[in-house]
Amino acid sequence: MADEDEEKIQMVTCQAPVNIAVIKYWGKRDEELILPLNSSLSVTLGIDELHSITTVAVSPDFCEDCLWLNGRKHDIAEMPRIQKCLSKIRELSKCNPPNCSLSYLKDCYIHICSENNFPTAAGLASSAAGYSCLVFALSRLFQVDCEISEIARRGSGSACRSIFGGFVAWEKGELADGSDSIAKQIASQDHWKGFRVLILVVSDQQKGIGSTEGMKRSIETSYLLKLRAEFCVPQRMEESNQLHAVCQDTYPPITPPYMSSTSHRIVQLVTEYNNFYGFPKSLLNSITLEPAKEAVKYIISTKVR
């Protein structure tokens, strides 16, 4: 009997990394499809340090879709973005050949168990790692051959970038259906030898205002947002500073601000370091400020002690 039960349950486990944007996206041109106002660029972190682990299982014996996140059960019916990813994978699985050994899975309920080894909703891209992990696992479970990053984007925009390692670009795309808004690896993790990332966590508390709500508010009220998307994004390091200016130009301003007094002191430290050693010699000692409570520094390994 035990062997028969094991045959009924099909299961896949996946591990996915966090990515930190160097050039960030802020604001959507389409909320439903999660299409960004601007393209973005990120660095995928080492999977051993920060990651999500997700197991997906299906069985004819399951009576409902279920989700456990960090050990706590959640109602999938109240999580529309997960529903979108599930629906798309199930839709694509119907295109599998009728003689596919697992063709019956498309009609089964699913159980999802996901855990992060870092704080959720604290600005460390937990949704990016989580949704990329979920979609990748689902695609393997349902044996779907598709553009995974496009589906992961429907769950969380930046999740499309965690599909790949190294340096990743998320193209904003131009098509109304979002099919060209996908992520691509532009350089491997070995592109810059000795490249290191330091995450300076000011607080592990959840953000006062989530990125989704913050972006929506900026779209509706910020005069600086269009300027940022069209002109400021190409300025790289300065782009991070301008994003936080948009957050304060938003009405009402996003409070408490994502940048704390400690964040400002970190910026001052990096700026003084660069001024002392001179640019471009200190090119790889740069900083990006997340819409969260931490700063991320990029440096070469010879500077790490």
Secondary structure, DSSP 8 states (H G I E B T S, - for coil): -HHHHHHH-EEEEEEEE-EEEEE----EEETTTTEESS-EEEEE--TTTSEEEEEEEEETT--S-EEEETTEEE-GGG-HHHHHHHHHHHHHHTTS-TT-TTGGGGGSEEEEEEEESS-TTSSS-HHHHHHHHHHHHHHHHTT--S-HHHHHHHH-GGGGGGGS-SEEEE-----TT-TT--EEEEE-TTSSTTEEEEEEES--S--SS-HHHHHHHHHHH-SHHHHIIIIIGGGTHHHHHHHHHHHHHSSS--SS-SS-HHHHHHHHHHHHHHHHH-TTTTTTSEEEE-SSSEEEEEEEGGG--
